[in-house]
Amino acid sequence: MSADDPRRAEIAANLADLRKRIDAAGHAAGREPGEVGLVVVTKTYPAADVVRLASLGVTDIGENRDQEAAPKAAEVAQSGVAVRWHFVGQLQRNKCRSVVRYAELVHSVDSVRLAQALADAARRRSQESTEVTDHPGLGVLVQVSLDRDPSRGGAVLAASDPDVDLDRVVAAVAGADCLRLRGLMAVAPLDADPDRAFGELAGIAERVRRQHPQATVLSAGMSGDFEPAIRHGATLVRVGSAVLGPRR
Ligand SMILES: *Cc1c(COP(=O)(O)O)cnc(C)c1O
């Protein structure tokens, strides 16, 4: 990739802008510098853009569909570039065995059954691996539904269906020896006030951390709402279009 690659220059400019806005939002919220991490979501964009991002210092890449992510991760690895892959989309149980092969952190576990399927996949993966590692398990965030509609993804606080009850999903992840509960993730509902939605999320995160102090990650905020998310304690923002351009 040449230094005068115009696509790289475009991404570099967007990234510089975004980093400035993240720093400003963090500063305004009284957060420590470096407290808010960035995952660049590359769905619909090619592996070449991931390589460009890595060359610009981006270490964490998000994808929302296994069918797209698995070959892209393989292509990026082939080119000798190492990044951490985050799985951020709705996950089907039959995709778990594929996702555990490349993902470092799965943001979107939202049912007890999915937690069990992911734990099974992570266990098989560790058994077939010959690498000697003290890997403490696959990182998992439990996705919280802020509109209480589990069909749109996310576990629900005090749900009537135990499979999608937030406390039960959290307990299932925390209790699986091949998974490591790292925290929570949420997407603000489309028509909601993001400050209100993320404020509610902050309360839920605090409640979960009382039981599980290791659950320190809060993945919240996308291109359109990462500033309010940072105001309410996001430690990871997931940004796609503000860096890579609008998706078709
Ligand atoms: C696509 C996606 C993002 C990034 O969205 P943008 O609006 O492009 O920043 C973040 N989180 C999830 C779960 C996504 O699917």
The ligand as an SDF file (V2000), in Angstrom:
LIG
                    3D

 15 15  0  0  0  0  0  0  0  0999 V2000
  -22.6050   -1.2330   12.6360 C   0  0  0  0  0  0  0  0  0  0  0  0
  -22.5130   -1.2610   14.1080 C   0  0  0  0  0  0  0  0  0  0  0  0
  -21.8490   -0.2410   14.8030 C   0  0  0  0  0  0  0  0  0  0  0  0
  -21.2280    0.9710   14.1190 C   0  0  0  0  0  0  0  0  0  0  0  0
  -22.2400    1.7810   13.6050 O   0  0  0  0  0  0  0  0  0  0  0  0
  -21.9420    3.2190   12.9440 P   0  0  0  0  0  0  0  0  0  0  0  0
  -23.2120    3.9460   13.0590 O   0  0  0  0  0  0  0  0  0  0  0  0
  -21.5270    2.9680   11.5400 O   0  0  0  0  0  0  0  0  0  0  0  0
  -20.8420    3.8490   13.7440 O   0  0  0  0  0  0  0  0  0  0  0  0
  -21.7800   -0.3400   16.1850 C   0  0  0  0  0  0  0  0  0  0  0  0
  -22.3410   -1.3860   16.8530 N   0  0  0  0  0  0  0  0  0  0  0  0
  -22.9780   -2.3760   16.2180 C   0  0  0  0  0  0  0  0  0  0  0  0
  -23.5770   -3.4730   17.0140 C   0  0  0  0  0  0  0  0  0  0  0  0
  -23.0910   -2.3520   14.8310 C   0  0  0  0  0  0  0  0  0  0  0  0
  -23.7490   -3.3350   14.1990 O   0  0  0  0  0  0  0  0  0  0  0  0
  1  2  1  0
  2  3  1  0
  2 14  2  0
  3  4  1  0
  3 10  2  0
  4  5  1  0
  5  6  1  0
  6  7  2  0
  6  8  1  0
  6  9  1  0
 10 11  1  0
 11 12  2  0
 12 13  1  0
 12 14  1  0
 14 15  1  0
M  END
$$$$
